[in-house]
Amino acid sequence: MKISEDSFNDITVLKMQGSFLGEPESSEFQGIKFRLLEAKKNRIVLDLSELKLINSSGIGTFISALVSTRHSGGDIRLSRVTGSVKEVIKNVQMDRIFKIFETVEQAADSFTQKGM
């Protein structure tokens, strides 16, 4: 898996490409998350448009990251979820705990909307 990082105002966008199936992807993702939280960058959007596969290990890593990010006063939003990844997210009801948006811009904007 490849993770690229960008900023959108004061929101960090992580674009994930490839497959998220456990190690070493989980450690890489957690390392990035820890670095961001240490830098007080706790508003994160995951762009999943190029993530092709995810399994229970990847889902668990997302949930763990969400919990620690929320504990730091931030949140993680998902965007551009497609294909089999979208099916997995719906099947395990991740759409009940993550806010999911069609575009990165909508996800980023949601951080500044009242009640979000």
N, CA, C and O of each residue as an XYZ file, in Angstrom:
464
protein
N       0.839     -1.170      0.000
C       0.000      0.000      0.000
C       0.891      1.241      0.000
O       1.978      1.251      0.578
N       0.407      2.267     -0.652
C       1.098      3.554     -0.687
C       0.170      4.590     -0.048
O      -1.030      4.622     -0.321
N       0.750      5.432      0.806
C      -0.006      6.509      1.438
C       0.673      7.825      1.093
O       1.850      8.024      1.392
N      -0.078      8.720      0.461
C       0.462     10.053      0.184
C      -0.283     11.057      1.054
O      -1.461     10.883      1.368
N       0.429     12.103      1.431
C      -0.099     13.079      2.379
C      -0.160     14.450      1.739
O       0.759     14.869      1.036
N      -1.267     15.148      1.997
C      -1.450     16.489      1.494
C      -2.211     17.284      2.550
O      -2.759     16.709      3.491
N      -2.242     18.585      2.395
C      -3.005     19.435      3.307
C      -4.067     20.173      2.535
O      -3.864     20.572      1.389
N      -5.191     20.347      3.172
C      -6.326     21.077      2.606
C      -6.762     22.033      3.703
O      -7.481     21.639      4.622
N      -6.331     23.287      3.614
C      -6.438     24.241      4.718
C      -5.674     23.657      5.898
O      -4.483     23.378      5.758
N      -6.300     23.460      7.050
C      -5.592     22.862      8.185
C      -6.002     21.403      8.395
O      -5.861     20.858      9.491
N      -6.504     20.786      7.340
C      -6.912     19.384      7.382
C      -5.868     18.562      6.627
O      -5.401     18.966      5.562
N      -5.508     17.412      7.184
C      -4.564     16.519      6.528
C      -5.343     15.494      5.717
O      -6.273     14.865      6.220
N      -4.956     15.334      4.462
C      -5.577     14.347      3.581
C      -4.565     13.244      3.331
O      -3.453     13.492      2.866
N      -4.969     12.021      3.649
C      -4.144     10.849      3.377
C      -4.804     10.051      2.263
O      -5.907      9.528      2.426
N      -4.120      9.964      1.134
C      -4.639      9.188      0.003
C      -4.022      7.802      0.067
O      -2.800      7.648      0.081
N      -4.882      6.801      0.105
C      -4.429      5.430      0.259
C      -4.607      4.689     -1.063
O      -5.668      4.739     -1.685
N      -3.545      4.003     -1.475
C      -3.560      3.285     -2.752
C      -3.131      1.838     -2.527
O      -2.201      1.566     -1.767
N      -3.822      0.909     -3.199
C      -3.432     -0.489     -3.116
C      -4.324     -1.277     -2.188
O      -5.547     -1.151     -2.241
N      -3.718     -2.097     -1.330
C      -4.449     -2.982     -0.427
C      -4.039     -2.725      1.016
O      -2.873     -2.461      1.312
N      -5.025     -2.808      1.910
C      -4.794     -2.628      3.340
C      -5.199     -3.935      4.019
O      -6.356     -4.122      4.396
N      -4.228     -4.829      4.167
C      -4.521     -6.191      4.601
C      -3.741     -6.612      5.845
O      -3.499     -7.805      6.028
N      -3.351     -5.701      6.680
C      -2.603     -6.054      7.887
C      -1.219     -5.451      7.850
O      -1.038     -4.304      7.441
N      -0.241     -6.231      8.280
C       1.143     -5.743      8.304
C       1.784     -5.907      6.927
O       1.481     -6.874      6.228
N       2.638     -5.012      6.530
C       3.165     -3.847      7.261
C       2.308     -2.594      7.119
O       2.658     -1.545      7.659
N       1.185     -2.690      6.394
C       0.349     -1.508      6.152
C      -0.159     -0.883      7.454
O      -0.162      0.339      7.598
N      -0.587     -1.723      8.399
C      -1.117     -1.198      9.666
C      -0.076     -0.376     10.411
O      -0.380      0.708     10.908
N       1.136     -0.881     10.490
C       2.204     -0.153     11.192
C       2.520      1.165     10.489
O       2.728      2.187     11.143
N       2.557      1.142      9.175
C       2.836      2.375      8.418
C       1.750      3.412      8.678
O       2.048      4.574      8.957
N       0.490      2.993      8.588
C      -0.627      3.905      8.807
C      -0.617      4.442     10.234
O      -0.792      5.643     10.441
N      -0.415      3.567     11.224
C      -0.383      3.999     12.620
C       0.771      4.976     12.863
O       0.619      5.939     13.614
N       1.910      4.735     12.238
C       3.044      5.649     12.374
C       2.719      7.041     11.871
O       3.068      8.036     12.506
N       2.053      7.108     10.734
C       1.648      8.406     10.185
C       0.658      9.081     11.122
O       0.776     10.274     11.402
N      -0.321      8.317     11.609
C      -1.321      8.871     12.522
C      -0.671      9.405     13.792
O      -1.008     10.504     14.232
N       0.255      8.655     14.393
C       0.939      9.118     15.603
C       1.712     10.412     15.339
O       1.687     11.334     16.153
N       2.391     10.470     14.208
C       3.156     11.674     13.859
C       2.221     12.879     13.711
O       2.535     13.973     14.180
N       1.079     12.674     13.060
C       0.127     13.769     12.884
C      -0.426     14.243     14.225
O      -0.513     15.445     14.476
N      -0.797     13.300     15.080
C      -1.371     13.682     16.373
C      -0.344     14.392     17.249
O      -0.689     15.327     17.972
N       0.902     13.961     17.193
C       1.953     14.649     17.947
C       2.133     16.084     17.467
O       2.480     16.969     18.250
N       1.894     16.309     16.175
C       2.014     17.645     15.597
C       0.709     18.442     15.722
O       0.570     19.514     15.132
N      -0.243     17.909     16.495
C      -1.545     18.549     16.711
C      -2.363     18.665     15.429
O      -3.196     19.562     15.295
N      -2.126     17.765     14.501
C      -2.911     17.701     13.259
C      -3.897     16.553     13.422
O      -3.637     15.422     13.013
N      -5.046     16.877     14.035
C      -5.985     15.825     14.389
C      -7.291     15.866     13.593
O      -8.285     15.254     13.983
N      -7.277     16.584     12.486
C      -8.420     16.588     11.560
C      -7.928     15.953     10.272
O      -7.168     16.549      9.510
N      -8.387     14.717     10.050
C      -7.818     13.886      8.999
C      -8.924     13.386      8.075
O      -9.979     12.943      8.528
N      -8.661     13.466      6.771
C      -9.540     12.890      5.755
C      -8.779     11.769      5.071
O      -7.650     11.960      4.619
N      -9.397     10.606      4.997
C      -8.824      9.488      4.251
C      -9.483      9.440      2.882
O     -10.693      9.236      2.781
N      -8.701      9.624      1.836
C      -9.162      9.504      0.453
C      -8.951      8.048      0.052
O      -7.819      7.605     -0.141
N     -10.051      7.311     -0.072
C      -9.975      5.877     -0.348
C     -10.275      5.534     -1.808
O     -10.560      4.379     -2.127
N     -10.214      6.519     -2.685
C     -10.577      6.297     -4.090
C      -9.695      5.268     -4.784
O     -10.135      4.621     -5.734
N      -8.461      5.107     -4.326
C      -7.558      4.151     -4.964
C      -7.195      2.986     -4.049
O      -6.249      2.246     -4.324
N      -7.949      2.823     -2.957
C      -7.776      1.653     -2.103
C      -8.607      0.527     -2.712
O      -9.829      0.638     -2.811
N      -7.959     -0.531     -3.110
C      -8.633     -1.607     -3.843
C      -9.173     -2.707     -2.945
O     -10.232     -3.268     -3.224
N      -8.454     -3.025     -1.860
C      -8.862     -4.096     -0.951
C      -8.631     -3.689      0.492
O      -7.669     -2.987      0.803
N      -9.519     -4.133      1.371
C      -9.336     -3.964      2.805
C      -9.923     -5.193      3.490
O     -10.932     -5.734      3.036
N      -9.296     -5.637      4.582
C      -9.823     -6.778      5.324
C     -10.074     -6.351      6.770
O     -10.008     -5.165      7.096
N     -10.362     -7.324      7.630
C     -10.695     -7.011      9.020
C      -9.534     -6.347      9.754
O      -9.757     -5.515     10.633
N      -8.327     -6.696      9.413
C      -7.160     -6.067     10.040
C      -7.101     -4.582      9.681
O      -6.864     -3.739     10.546
N      -7.316     -4.269      8.417
C      -7.339     -2.874      7.981
C      -8.480     -2.100      8.630
O      -8.302     -0.955      9.045
N      -9.652     -2.727      8.717
C     -10.807     -2.102      9.372
C     -10.476     -1.814     10.838
O     -10.764     -0.730     11.345
N      -9.871     -2.789     11.508
C      -9.497     -2.607     12.908
C      -8.519     -1.465     13.100
O      -8.607     -0.719     14.075
N      -7.588     -1.331     12.172
C      -6.614     -0.238     12.247
C      -7.308      1.110     12.063
O      -6.973      2.073     12.753
N      -8.271      1.191     11.140
C      -9.031      2.433     10.956
C      -9.775      2.797     12.245
O      -9.759      3.952     12.669
N     -10.421      1.814     12.859
C     -11.200      2.074     14.073
C     -10.284      2.505     15.219
O     -10.609      3.432     15.961
N      -9.152      1.839     15.360
C      -8.183      2.223     16.388
C      -7.704      3.658     16.174
O      -7.588      4.428     17.128
N      -7.428      4.012     14.921
C      -6.991      5.372     14.603
C      -8.090      6.381     14.908
O      -7.814      7.478     15.395
N      -9.327      6.015     14.624
C     -10.448      6.916     14.904
C     -10.560      7.181     16.401
O     -10.741      8.325     16.819
N     -10.453      6.138     17.201
C     -10.560      6.291     18.656
C      -9.461      7.211     19.185
O      -9.746      8.139     19.942
N      -8.213      6.966     18.798
C      -7.125      7.805     19.322
C      -7.205      9.235     18.792
O      -6.827     10.176     19.490
N      -7.691      9.404     17.572
C      -7.836     10.754     17.016
C      -8.942     11.512     17.746
O      -8.792     12.696     18.048
N     -10.043     10.834     18.028
C     -11.125     11.490     18.776
C     -10.682     11.819     20.197
O     -11.081     12.850     20.740
N      -9.866     10.964     20.809
C      -9.347     11.244     22.152
C      -8.461     12.486     22.151
O      -8.317     13.141     23.183
N      -7.873     12.813     21.016
C      -7.028     14.012     20.927
C      -7.842     15.248     20.533
O      -7.282     16.322     20.315
N      -9.170     15.090     20.443
C     -10.029     16.222     20.110
C     -10.298     16.389     18.633
O     -10.893     17.384     18.221
N      -9.868     15.429     17.824
C     -10.058     15.517     16.380
C     -11.023     14.463     15.864
O     -11.842     13.924     16.607
N     -10.906     14.184     14.574
C     -11.758     13.179     13.953
C     -11.137     12.741     12.634
O     -10.254     13.401     12.087
N     -11.618     11.623     12.149
C     -11.230     11.099     10.832
C     -12.484     10.981      9.999
O     -13.489     10.427     10.444
N     -12.422     11.506      8.782
C     -13.523     11.388      7.829
C     -13.051     10.502      6.675
O     -11.871     10.509      6.327
N     -13.962      9.751      6.092
C     -13.659      8.943      4.913
C     -14.246      9.628      3.691
O     -15.325     10.217      3.753
N     -13.524      9.547      2.578
C     -14.026     10.134      1.337
C     -13.708      9.230      0.154
O     -12.772      8.431      0.181
N     -14.522      9.388     -0.884
C     -14.316      8.728     -2.172
C     -14.191      7.202     -2.018
O     -13.317      6.576     -2.618
N     -15.067      6.631     -1.218
C     -15.065      5.187     -0.979
C     -15.757      4.505     -2.149
O     -16.887      4.851     -2.494
N     -15.073      3.526     -2.767
C     -15.625      2.886     -3.960
C     -15.440      1.372     -3.928
O     -14.720      0.835     -3.086
N     -16.104      0.700     -4.861
C     -15.889     -0.714     -5.137
C     -16.033     -1.631     -3.946
O     -16.921     -1.466     -3.109
N     -15.131     -2.609     -3.887
C     -15.203     -3.620     -2.836
C     -14.947     -3.024     -1.453
O     -15.457     -3.538     -0.457
N     -14.166     -1.948     -1.380
C     -13.924     -1.292     -0.094
C     -15.239     -0.721      0.440
O     -15.519     -0.812      1.635
N     -16.034     -0.141     -0.438
C     -17.339      0.401     -0.044
C     -18.244     -0.714      0.476
O     -18.950     -0.531      1.468
N     -18.224     -1.855     -0.185
C     -19.033     -2.992      0.247
C     -18.618     -3.477      1.633
O     -19.469     -3.744      2.482
N     -17.308     -3.591      1.861
C     -16.818     -4.040      3.166
C     -17.227     -3.044      4.248
O     -17.689     -3.446      5.317
N     -17.064     -1.775      3.985
C     -17.408     -0.744      4.964
C     -18.892     -0.807      5.316
O     -19.257     -0.669      6.483
N     -19.744     -1.014      4.321
C     -21.178     -1.140      4.590
C     -21.481     -2.433      5.338
O     -22.293     -2.435      6.264
N     -20.840     -3.532      4.949
C     -21.114     -4.828      5.576
C     -20.752     -4.855      7.057
O     -21.450     -5.484      7.852
N     -19.678     -4.186      7.432
C     -19.270     -4.167      8.840
C     -19.811     -2.923      9.561
O     -19.454     -2.661     10.709
N     -20.655     -2.180      8.894
C     -21.358     -1.019      9.437
C     -20.424      0.084      9.934
O     -20.724      0.782     10.902
N     -19.290      0.226      9.253
C     -18.386      1.330      9.584
C     -19.020      2.676      9.266
O     -18.610      3.706      9.800
N     -20.013      2.663      8.402
C     -20.687      3.908      8.059
C     -21.500      4.453      9.239
O     -22.015      5.570      9.178
N     -21.613      3.671     10.302
C     -22.300      4.132     11.510
C     -21.351      4.866     12.460
O     -21.800      5.624     13.319
N     -20.041      4.645     12.311
C     -19.093      5.299     13.225
C     -18.206      6.335     12.527
O     -17.671      7.235     13.174
N     -18.054      6.204     11.218
C     -17.288      7.186     10.434
C     -18.255      8.045      9.637
O     -19.291      7.568      9.175
N     -17.912      9.301      9.482
C     -18.645     10.161      8.556
C     -18.004      9.952      7.188
O     -16.784     10.025      7.043
N     -18.846      9.689      6.185
C     -18.356      9.346      4.849
C     -18.894     10.366      3.850
O     -20.071     10.725      3.875
N     -17.991     10.828      2.960
C     -18.336     11.869      1.996
C     -17.942     11.456      0.586
O     -17.038     10.645      0.389
N     -18.634     12.026     -0.385
C     -18.369     11.731     -1.796
C     -17.032     12.300     -2.258
O     -16.343     11.687     -3.072
N     -16.665     13.472     -1.740
C     -15.430     14.117     -2.185
C     -14.556     14.482     -0.986
O     -15.032     14.587      0.145
N     -13.278     14.670     -1.259
C     -12.339     15.126     -0.235
C     -12.750     16.514      0.248
O     -12.684     16.797      1.444
N     -13.169     17.374     -0.664
C     -13.547     18.738     -0.317
C     -14.731     18.751      0.641
O     -14.737     19.514      1.608
N     -15.742     17.908      0.380
C     -16.899     17.835      1.271
C     -16.478     17.350      2.655
O     -16.942     17.866      3.672
N     -15.604     16.365      2.684
C     -15.117     15.836      3.964
C     -14.370     16.919      4.735
O     -14.586     17.095      5.934
N     -13.491     17.644      4.043
C     -12.721     18.714      4.689
C     -13.643     19.833      5.179
O     -13.482     20.339      6.289
N     -14.601     20.208      4.346
C     -15.538     21.265      4.721
C     -16.373     20.877      5.930
O     -16.784     21.743      6.701
N     -16.629     19.584      6.106
C     -17.484     19.137      7.216
C     -16.873     19.454      8.577
O     -17.595     19.542      9.571
N     -15.554     19.627      8.635
C     -14.921     19.951      9.906
C     -15.277     21.353     10.381
O     -15.212     21.635     11.578
N     -15.650     22.227      9.464
C     -15.948     23.606      9.846
C     -17.451     23.883      9.922
O     -17.858     24.978     10.309
N     -18.269     22.909      9.559
C     -19.713     23.093      9.625
C     -20.199     22.892     11.053
O     -19.701     22.028     11.774
N     -21.154     23.679     11.443
C     -21.686     23.610     12.797
C     -22.286     22.219     13.044
O     -23.016     21.685     12.208
N     -21.966     21.656     14.192
C     -22.517     20.370     14.571
C     -21.703     19.191     14.054
O     -22.097     18.041     14.251
N     -20.577     19.452     13.397
C     -19.775     18.351     12.853
C     -18.581     18.123     13.706
O     -17.777     17.237     13.418
